[in-house]
Amino acid sequence: MRPLGVLIFISLILSTLQEGSPEVTSFELLTAGVLGVTFFWGTIEFLSSRRGIPRPLFYLLGFLVWAGVNVVIALANGVELLWWFRRFFPVFTLPLTALASTVAFRSQGQMRVAYVTLILIGLIVVFHALLQIRSVDLTTVSNLQALRRYGGGYYSAFGLCLTAPFLFRRPRLKRSEWLLVAGVSFVFSLGLLISFTRTYWISTIAALLVMVYLLAHVNRITVPASLIRITIPTVLILVILLCITPPTIRGFVYSRAISIPQATNDLSLIDRFSELKGLWNSATQNPISIIVGNGLGAKFTFYSPNPWSWGGTGWIENDYSHNYYAYIFWSTGLIGLSLFLLFWGSIFRQVSKILRLSSNISTGLSYYLIGICTALVNLLIASLTGPPLASFKWAIYFGVLVGLALSITRMQLNQSQNSKGAP
């Protein structure tokens, strides 16, 4: 493994161990220092390689530059510089991690190590969280909020999306490898179930449906056939999970599941819509901000009808939105939001192009691309109500995935071109 790749792995581990705090800690400074060296090293290697900037990365770097320039607007709106930087750091981290990863992971072996490392870190986090539930007397628990932290948070959805495609790989994995993948998928599924987070349930189901479509293409079967092949084991796993969980957890799962069709009456969802309404009303008070934004860290006001979200009902002033797209719009305007969406559209277009070529090239890396696409779709849907990218650690994780996707597409495209040019 190249030194730059090792630095990226160290950054992943440090960010995973990082705990949020209102003050700057020595551990945060250490993490920021390692990230700074990683970004500087990755940028120098990228420039020295004299590669052209892939279009998705071009849009993402453009978004970074625009968000950075907006510090002027943020300061004009009364945002403290240190607080602006805290909000800017995740935005800064995603594109530079992606850039470093494109030059750090060039061979198929390096890509495999990076991909497996992401799964392994997620598995450790979820497994450790699940083990802690042994200390809980489930017969006395009356609130699912006391249990959801034992699911491992977003790591369960993230890890399941990366792992699940390999359960259906053709040609099939060796039996021992398949059992290992099945065991890992089972742990992630259990964590996802115990998270009791409806957003993650919905985003994961939608992401897995995208996975079904992509697997059907790579495996050269119809979408209905692919759906049947995947639905049966999925339902079986769900039944097993529900059977092995205590009655308390089954009751919570059932109550959360039946509440999804009634979500329009849920105070949490009503609060989210009220937040969006307040954000828009605040933005229209200065129409130019609709175009250029208000700067990261700028505050808006809204009325919260949910007594549990903010410690009581009433008017709330906040610089954060649960909807990440609204947050980007408020902070960087239509210019920033357009660059952000162009990035995602461009990367999905590039990956889909490579998957269409999979019939002419080796499909060994196609499953990595499918796993990455599944995780990215999960992220984009989850960002509607609970944005992982607001945290810099998830910006690192998804930066690595974006870098891997760009490296794989470049490798596959070169392979396709070489095969066409061969006599």
Order of alpha helices (4+ residues) and beta strands (2+ residues): alpha-alpha-alpha-alpha-alpha-alpha-alpha-alpha-alpha-alpha-alpha-alpha-alpha-beta-beta-alpha-alpha-alpha
